[in-house]
C-alpha cells in the first residue's frame, strides 16, 4: 500500500537556506583546469594570474610625428624657431612605432615645419615623454592581472594576451545530473503532437533546469526520464552520487502524493535536510545530502521548479565557483489593484510592469505553479513576505526586475477586454520599434475602463454594448469616466458567437439552447463585454441564468473559452470567431460587435501611442487581422470620440 508524504516540519526560505549552507559548510570551490584564453570567457579563475610581459614592452610613439630628445628642443619659439637635422636630431615615425634610442619625446607632425628632406623646424619645445607610450604603461611584467575567483570577460582577453598569457586556470564547471521522473511524461522530441492522450505531459522541466544550470556557470547531463518506479529512481540517484557529478536533481515526486518518491529515496541514500518550504510556488522542494553531495527533489510544476532552482541550487553552484549570487535590479512599483496573499507563505508573485505617467504599474499574472507563461510574460517578481496577507493597490512595493528598467519604461500598457488582434499588434510594434513593447492584461471591458479611471494603463480595449440603442462603449465612458478627456479609436469589428465542438455534436443552434440540461456552458467573467452581451440576450429570451449549467464557471480570454470547449469540459462558450477558428472548432454567429481602444487624451499625443495608431493603420496589420477570420477592418483607426 502506498503511503503519502506529510509536510510536518516545513521551513521558511531563510531557515531552509541556512540549513543547506550549514550542512555543506564550507562549500568547497571546485578545482581548476587549464583552458585557452579565448575559451575562457565567462569562466572563473582558479589561480591568480600575473603578467609575463609588459605592455607595451617598448617605448612607442602615441602620435604620428617626429621623435626627439626633448633637451635638444629647449629654447624653440615662434620668434626663434629651431632647426633640427633629420635622422640625426629627429626621426620620423608613426603611431605605435618604436621610439629610437636616445629619444624621449614625440612632436606631432602638425607642429613640424619641413624645410627640406634633411631639415625640419619647430616653433615650440618638447617636454620629456610627451606623446610617448612608455614601456609598461599598461601592464608591467609580474604584476597581478586578475585574482582568484574573477569572472573572465571579453575585456579581460585583451589584458591576458597583452600580458603574454595564452592559457589560464579556471574552475571546473559544476556538474549537475538531472533526473526527470513521472509516468505521465512524454519526451517532446519523440512525441506525436496529434496523438497525446489525456494525462500525458511533455517533459520540459529538465531542459529548462539544464539551461539554468548552464547560465549559472555549470554543465548538466539529463538522465532518461524514469516512470514512477522507486527502485529505478533510486538506482539513478546512486549512480549519480557515485559518479563525477557535484549536484543531483530529481524532478517530480517531491510532493505529498502516493507516488511521490523523492523524499524516501533521498532518505534511503543519505539524509533529508528539509522537506517543504513556506514559499509559493516551490513549497514541495526537498533538500538532502547523499554521498556528501547536495541532492534536491525539485517540484514538477514548472514555475515551482524554477523558483526552487533559483533559491537553492543556484546559490550552491555560485559557492562552488567562488562567486556571489547575482542580485536582480529592483524598482519601486504600484500594484494596479489589491492583491491578497496567504499568511505564513512567502509568495513570488509574477507581474507585468509598465510606466504610466510617473509610476511603474504592476499587474498580477496567473499565480498557478503550472503556468510557465507567468514567468515568460513577467517583467518582474514581487516577493510578498510570509507575515502579511497581501499588498494594497497603489501602495509602493519593491519588484525584482526580469527586464531592464529602460524596457519597462518603454512599454504600452493595455488593460481590458481580450482580443487576438492585440497579439498581432504587439508583434508588429516590436518588429518595427524594437525598443517598444505592448503589454496587455485581460480583465474585461469594465475592468479596462476602471483601469483607465485609476490611471494604471495607457489605454483599454472595450466592446461594451449599450442595449438601449445598440451603440458601443461611448455611453459607458460618459457614465464611468465623466471627468476624463478620452479618445476612442476603433480597432476592429469582430464576429461574436457560440463556440462549439467540431461537428456540433449537441446540435446547438443559438443562445436559447444553453438552458438545455444536456449542455454545459463556459462563461466569461463579470464585467466583460461578452458577459454583458450574453446577459442581454438571455433577458431578451426570458431565460434565467441559473438554469444554465456552468454559468458561474468563468474564463478571462476567448482562447481559454475555446480551449474549454476543445477539452470537452464545456459544450459551448460565447466568444469570437477567431478563437474558434484557431482551434478548429465550430462557430454559431450571434452578433458582429465593435471593439475599440479607449485612450486618455493625456497619452494620445505621446510618441508611443502615435506609433501604435500608425501601426493599426498599416496594410500589414489589417491583412494579418483579416487572415485570422471573423474580423473586419473597415473602420480600423477611425476616431469614434
N, C-alpha and C positions, 0 to 999 in steps of 0.2 A: 504493500500500500504506500503510495506517495505521500510525503509529508510536505508541509508548506513552511517556508521561512517566515519568521516574525521579526519585525524591527523592534527589538526590545531595548536596545541601547543606542539609539541614534545620536549622532554628534552634530554640533554646529560646524559650519565650514571652518571656522578658526580652530576649533578643537581637533577636527579631523586632520587638518594640515599640520598641526603641532605633533599629533601622534605619528603621522607619516614621517616627518623630518626627524623626530626623535628616534624612531625605530631604525633609521638608516643614517644616523648621525656619526661622523660627518659623511655626507655622500661624496665618495671619492671622485676626484677629477679623473677622467679616462686618460690612458697613456697616449703618447704621441706616435705619429707615423710621418715619414718624410714624403712630401709631395712637391712637384714643380711649382714654382711661384705662380705661374699662370693658371694652375688648377686649384689654387688655394683661396680663391675668392669666397668669402662667407665662412671660411674655416677659422678655428680658434687656435692661436699659438700655444704650443705645449712647452716651449722653452723661450727664454729671452733671445731676441735677435739683434746682433750687433753688426755694424757695417764692416766689410772687409776692405772697401775702397773709399777714398774721399771723393766727394762730388762738389764741384768739378775737381779732377785730380791734377789740374794745372791752372796757372793764372790765364784767364782768357778775356778777350775783348767783349764788352757788353754792348758796344755800338760799332757801326761802320765808321772808320776814320783812320787816324794815324796813331801809332804807338810812339811814345816819347819818354825820356827821363824827365820827370817834372822839373827837376832842378835846372835843366837846360833851357826852360821856357820862362823862368822868372825874369821880370822886367819888361816883358812884352806888353804893349798897349796900343790903342788906336793911333796915338800921335807918334809912338815909337815902335812900329811893328818889328818883329824879329824874324829873320830868315834862318831856315834850317836846311841841311843837306839830306836828300832822300837816300835811304839805305845806309846812312851813317848816323845822323841825328834822329831821323824819323823813319818809320816803316809803315807803309800802307797795309791795312788788314780789314777783314770783315768781322761782323758779329760772330763770336764763338771761336775765332782763331786764337792760337796760342800766342801769348804775349812774348815778343822777342826778349832774349836775355838782356839784362841791364836796362830794360824799360820798366816803368811802373805807373804809366798813366796813358789814357786814350783821349784824344781830342776828336770830337765829332767832325765828320767830313764837311758838314755845313759851315763849320767855323775855320776852315782852311782855305787860304788863297794859294792856288797852284800857279807858280810863276813860270816854270818850265819843267821838263822831265826830271831835272836834278834838284830843283829848289822849290820850297814852299814858304809861305809867310803866314805868321799868326799874329793876331792883334790882342791876345789876352793870354795870361799864363795858365798853365795847368796846375792842378794840385795832385799830390801823390794819391794814386789808386782811384782817381775819378774814372767812371765808366769802365771799371775793371771788375770782373767776377774773380775773386781771389780763390785760390785752391782751398777746398774745404768750406767754401762759403755756405753750402747747403748741408753737406754731410762730411764729418771728419771720421776717418777710419778708426774703428774700435768703439765709436760711440753707440749707445743703445738706440736702436731704431724703434723696436716695439717690445713691451714686456710680455710676460706670460699672460694668457687668457685675453689677448687682444684679438678682436674680430678683424680679419683682413678684408679690406675694401678695395675696389678698383683703384682708388687713390694710392693705396699702400704699395701697389705693384711698382709704380714709378720709383718710390723710395727704395724698395728692396733691390730692384735691378740696378739702380744707380749706385747703390752701396755695395754692389758686387755679390748680392745674394740671389742665387738662382733656384734654390730649393729651400724648403722651410719645414720645420717640425710642427705639425698641427695635431690637435687632439683627435683621436679616433672618434668617429661619429657613433653616438649611442645606437645600439641595435635593438630593435623592438620587434617582437613576434606578435602578430595579431591573429587571433583565433575566432572566426565568426561561427556562432552556434545557433541552431534553431531548425526544427523540422520543416518550418514553413518557408525557409529561404530558397531562392532560386538565383543562380548566377546570371547577372544581366547579360553577359556575353554569350550565354548559351540558351537564353530564354526565347521562346516564340511569343512575341507580344500579343498575338491573336489567340494564344492557347493558355494564357494564365488563368488558373482556376481560383475561385473564391477561397481566400485563406492563404494563397501563395503571395510571397513578398520578395521583391527584388532585393538582393543583398548589396547594399551600397555603403553601409557604415564602415566596413573595413577599408574601403578606398578613401573615404573622407578622412578617417583617422590616420591612414597611412600618409596622406598628403600633409596632414597637420604635423605628423612626425617629421617629415622632410622639411617643412617650413620652419620647424623648431630647431633644426640642425642635426637631426638623426636620420637613420635609414630604417626601412621596415621590410619585413617579409610577411606575406599573407599566407596563412595555412589554408588548405582547402576547407570549405565550410563543413561543419560537423552537425549531424542531426542531434536531437535532444537525447543523447546517449552518454550517461555519466562516465562510463568506462572509457569511451573513446576520447571524451573531452579531457579526462584525467591523463590519459596516455599522451595527448598532445601537449599538455602543460608540463609533464615530467620531462618530455623530450626537449621542451623549450628551456627549462631552467638548467638542464644538464648541458645544453648547447652553448653557443657563443653569444647568446642574447643577453642583454642587460636588463630588459623590462619585458614582461609578458602581459598582453591584454586579452581577456576573454570577453567577447562581445555577446551580450544576451545572457539570460539565465541568472541575472543578479537580483531579480525582484522577488516577490513572495509567492509565486505560482508553484504548482505541484511539480513542474518540470524545470524549475529554475535551479540549476545545479552548481552555479559558480561558487557560492559560499561554501558548500560542503566539500567541493573538490579542492578548493584552496586550503580548507581546514585539514583535509587528509594529507595534502602535500607539504603543508607548513603551518602558518598561523594567520588567522583573520584578525586584523587590527581594528577595522571599522566596517560595519555593515549598516548602511543608511546614514545619510547626511541631510540635515534640515535645510535643503536648498530645493528650489523648483525652477526649472527642471533639473534632474540629476539625482534625486533622492535615493534611488536604489543602489548607488555605487558601492562596490566592495573594495576595500583596500587591504592587501595582505602581503605576506612575505613567504617565499619558498626558495630553498637553496640560497638564502641570503640575497635574493633578488626581489625587487618590487613586482608584485602581481596585482592586477586590477581587474575586477569584474565590472565591465562597462555596460550601462543600461542599453537596451535595444532600441529605444526611441531615439531618432537621430539628434534632436536638439539636446536631449539628456546626455547622449554620448559626447557631443561636442563640449557641453559645459563641464562634464566630468573630466574630459581630457584637459581642458584649459586650466581647471582649478587644481588638478592633482598630477597628471602625467607630465604636462609641460614644465612645471616647476622642477620636477626630478631631472628631466633632460637638461634644463638650464644649469642645475648644480653639477651634473656630470661634466658639463662643458666649462664650468667655472664662470658662468655668466649670470647676471641678474635677470630677473623676469622683466620683460619689456612692459611698461605701463602704457595703456591707451591714453590718447589725448582726451580730455574731458571738457565739457561745456555746460553752462547753465541753460536749462530748457524749461519750458512751461507745458505741462500736460494740457491737452485740449479739453479733457473732461476728467472728472473724478475717477480714480482707478482703485478699486478695492483689492485687498490682498490678505492672505491668511496670517494670523498671528502665529509666531513660532516657526515661520518658514522664511528664509531669505530668498526672494524671488528675483530672477534675472529676466526682467521684462523687456522684450524686443519692441522697439518703437521706430516709426518713421519720423524724420525730422525735416523741418524746412523753416527758413527765416521769413516771418510775416511781420512787416513793419520793423520794429526794433527788437522783436522777440523770436527766439527759436522755439517753435511749437513742436511738441511731441504727441504723436498719435499712436496708440497701442495697436500692435499686431496680434493675430491669434496667439493664444497662450499655450496651446496644446504642445506637449513634448514631441509629438509625432509630426509636427508641421515644419518640415525643413525650410519651406519658403518664408517662415517667420524669421529665419536667420538671413537668407539670401536677399530678402527685401528690406531688412532692417538697416537703418542708418546709425543706430546706437542702442545701447543697453542701459536701462535704469535699474539699479540694484535697490530693491525695496528691503530695508532691514527687517529682521525677524521680530522686532519688538513693536512694529507699527502695523495698523490694519489697512494701509493704503496711502495714497497721495491725493491731495486735493487739486481740483482744476485751477490753473493759473497760479499755482504755488511753485516757486522756482525749486528745481531739484537738479542734481548733477547727473549727466549721462556720459557713459563711456562711448566714444565715437568709433564707429566702424568704417566711416568715410571721412575724408578730410573736411574740416570746417568750411574751407573755401567752397567745396562742392555743395555742402548743405546750405550755405548762404545763397547759392545759385540754383535753388530748387523751386519750381512752381508747385504749390500745394493745392491740390484739388480734393474737396470733400463733398460727398453727396451720393447721388444715385449711381449705381454701377452701369457701365455700358462698355461693350467690347471695343468701341472705336477709341476709347481713351488709351488702350494699349497700342493701337496703331499710331495715335498722336504722339505718345511717349517715344515710340521707336523713331519716327521721322524727325522729331525735335532733337533727339540725341544724335542722330546721324548727321544732321545739318549744323548743330551747335553743340559740339562735344562737351563743352563746359556747362551745359544747361540740362537739367533733369526735370521731368514731370513725375510727381508722386501723387497717386490717387488713393484715397481711403473711402470705403464703401459703407455708408451709414444711412442711406436712403435720402430721398429728396428733402424731406422736412429736416432731417439731421444736417443736410448741407446748408439749408437756409439759416439754421441756428448757428452753424459754424461761421457763416458769413457775419451774422449779427454779433457774435462773440469775438470777432477779429482773429480767428485761428486758421484762416485759409485765404488764399488769393482769389479763389473762385469756387463755385459749386455747380455740380451737374444736377439738373432738375427736370422732371416731367410731371408736374402736379396738375391734374385735371380739375378745372372748375366745372362742377357738374351742373351749374345753373346756365352756363352759356357755351360750354364746350371748348373754352379757351384754355391755354396752359400757362402756368407759372405767374403771370402778371398780377392776378388778384391776390395770390398768396404773398407775393413780395410786398404789395401795398399794405396787406394786413399785418404781416410779421416783421417787416423792415420799414416801417413808415417814416423813420427819421434818417434813413440812409440813402445816399445818391447811388443808384445802381444802374449798370448797363446789362442788358440781356442780349445775348448773341445766339442765334440758332446754330446748333452743331449738326443735327441730323433729324430726319423723320424716320421712324422705325416701326416695323410691324410687331405688335404685341399680341400674344395669343396663348393657347394651351399647348404645352409641350407634353407629348405622349410617346409611349414606346413605339418603336418602328413597327409598322403594320397596324397600329392602333388596335391591339387585341381586345380591348374593352369596349370598342366601338363608341368612343366618346365623341359627341357631336358639338358640345358647347358648354358654357358655364352652368346651365341648368343640370347637366349630368353629374356635377360634383356632389350633389346631395344623395346620389345613389349609394346604397350601403356597400356595394362591391367596389367602390372607388376610394383609394387612399390618396390624399392631396398633400402637396408640399407647398407651403406658403412663403411669402416674403415678409420681412419684418415690418412691424407697425411703423407708420410714418413714411414708408417708401411710396413712390408714385404708383408702383404696381399694386400694392396693397390697397391704396385709395381707389384705384380703378376696379379692383375685384369687389370691394365692399359696395361700390356704387352699382355695379352690375347685379350683385346679389340682391340689393334693395329694390332694383327695378323688377327683378323676377320674384320678389317676395320670399326669398329663401333665407332662413335663419342660419347664420354662420355655424351655430352649434350643431347643425345637422351634418356638417361636412367633416368627415373623418380626416384628421391631420391638419385642420385649420390652424391649430395652435403650434404646429411644427414649422419653424421659421428658418430661412436661409438669407444670406446677405448679398448674394450675387445671382445673376441669371445663370451663370455657369454652374453654380452649386445646385440650383434647382434642376438644371438639365442632368447633372450627374446623379442626383437622387432618383430621377426617372430612369436613367440608364441602368443604375444598380438594381432597380426593382423595389427599392424601399418606398417608392411612390408611383402611382399610376399616372398622375398628371400634376403639372405645376404651371402657373402663369408666368410667362417670360417672353423674351424677344426671339424672333426667328433665327437670328444669327447664332444664338446659343444652341438651339435645336439642330441647326444645320451643321454646326461644328462637330457634334457628337452623333450625327446621322440618325436623329430622332424625327418623328413626325410632328407636324405643327398644324394647329387649327386656328386660323386667324380670328382675332376678336376686334382689334382696332389698330389704326395707324396713328401713332402719337408723336408729339413734338418734344424733342429732347434739347434743352437749351443750357447755355453756360451763363451763370449768374455772377457778374463781376462787379465788385465795388469800384466806384469811379476813381478812388484814390490809387488803385492799382492799374486801371485801364490803360493809361498812357505810359506805363513803365516799359522799359525795353523788353523784359522777358515776356510780358503779356502780349506785346505787339508781335514778337516772334511767334507766339502761339497762334495769334489771329492770322498772321500771314501764312502760317503752315496750313491751317484748316481751309484756306482758300486756294491751295495749290492743287493742281491736277493729280499729283501723286497721292495726296491724302484722299481725295474724292474717289479716285479709281480703286484704291485699296479698300475703302469703306464699302463701295458698291459691290466689290467682289465677295464680301462676307455674306451677302444675301440679306434681304429683308430691310434694306436701308434706302432712303432717298436723300440726295444731297442738293435738291433743287433750291433750298434756301440756306444752305450752309454758308456761314459767315455773315448773314444778314443781321443787322442790329434791329431787334424787336422793340427794345425800350431804351 
